[in-house]
Amino acid sequence: MMLPFGGKQIGITVDSGGFRYIQVKKNKASAANHSMLKLPQGTIVEDQIVDEELLRQEVQRWVHQEKLKGASAILSIPTSQIIIRRMKIGSTKASELRGLVELEVETALRLPFEDPVYDYIPVDSDEESTTVLVYAASRKLIDSYVNVLEEAGVKVKDAEISAFALARAIQAQQFEKLEETMLISLDETQLEIYLFHNGNPVFMRTISLQDPYAMDPFAADHSQGLTPDQIPEITAELSRILSFYQYSIREGASRIVDIIVTGTGEGRMQLFEGLKAAMTEISVRTFDFDAYSDKTSAAGGDGLNPYGIGIGLALQDKTTKRINLLPGSRKDPRRALRIAVTTTLLLAWTAGAAGITYVYLDNQKQIDADLETIHELNAKQAAVQAQLKQLSGTGENPAGAVEAISAAKVDVSKTITAVADVIPQGGLIYSLAYKGEEKLNITIDFKSMDDASVYLGKLRELPFGAASFMQSITAVSYSEESQTVPPRPAPGAPITVTDPAQGDGMVVTPPPAAPPAQVKKVVNTTYRAVYTVAEEAEEGQKGEGANAKQTK
């Protein structure tokens, strides 16, 4: 039986609610087949597969029902599992760039997972270096989704970030590049936020819309849109993110000027109206993915809005910029050729040249060891000569030499006191660690993103912190507290009191009765920021703020 797709690719998205697929017609102007697999509650939690066996059974049934076996698919990676890092690489040659990026990621980049899969995009360059954006995710997570789909008969040929796919679907209709743009995707359970600079996502965040204190967070009815309390809370959080982008990521060089709201249900228009009223200096608009529908592809309910990311995945081709996070998708053909040739030669020579090979390898090992020893001795000699040269500048005055050596020492106590004194009120030190003799890594917990930005500015004002920069900031905990708000007491009714001695009546107003107290729930968020405190920026230093000393 022939497939209904005729070799065309489909886009597949995954979230806690289930799997969705969609196919775009050949002219790329409208959507064709599409369907959703709703999963039992608890199968996928926080984008992690919990019940793998149940998921396999459900996906296999869905693939058979929709006749997807043999289809070529592009899979989206959940936004909450993506890490973005900005890196400066000391080369401008395209042939060297990938190897240097891989070296930096494997040796110097700190990620919250052990075995990353990553890709990058060059965003800027000068005469000596290239700045790249690195996008990374957990190889284990991606493999878990890919294995489930491929065991069911779907061929996954690419794994892409949702931000790129969503932007591609919008740009195909509006023909515009996302320059300084906030792109928002809203569904029944969460809000995904993407900040674009020059067409590339530089910041991503996922905000859960479920009540973490509910007995069953999945049982809430979100079909009626956002609650009256959620809209101002979301607006306030988006304002903090905009401030963080302008002052920390872009260091005042630019700001977001355009907001595009996408999503499902009534919440999309509610959020659009709320942002339009609150952010009058920014262009706020909405995008409806029913622009891809026609008479033969009615989706019902929310139309094609739940399939926006899937449409962008299906539109991907060789001409569109993309990030591919499919494990094993990036292969060097020259490396494969070298491996094949080397293997053939070794197999041909093993029988007649075993002894020669052994001697050669043994000698080569000794030569490498000797060369390493020579390099170590040369380095030690250079260090000793540098110290002697510094001491020789003090002449024959021993006291001067002692004073010079003492001046070079770092006063750890004073340094830690200085960085602690400028922490905004409510901030707490989580950890401190020295990196070498001139750099201090410090992790602080804040009550708001604004405090994190203010603290970065304070660090750069310190005599030893001009090149300080923020490595990362993450929302690590949420807590709810109850605040008692005393209502204004109502005055009591006047009464008349008679004096027994004089018989006169006197009007007295008794004290007001104590009304019941009002209790208001407040949700607090703790943000954990990681800083590197340094006086001078090193060549090729990673992250925002690397050139702080020069631009300060």
Summary of the structure (lengths in Angstrom):
residues: 552
radius of gyration: 31.1
end to end distance: 67.0
largest distance: 134.8
contacts: 1585
relative contact order: 0.10
helix: 37%
strand: 28%
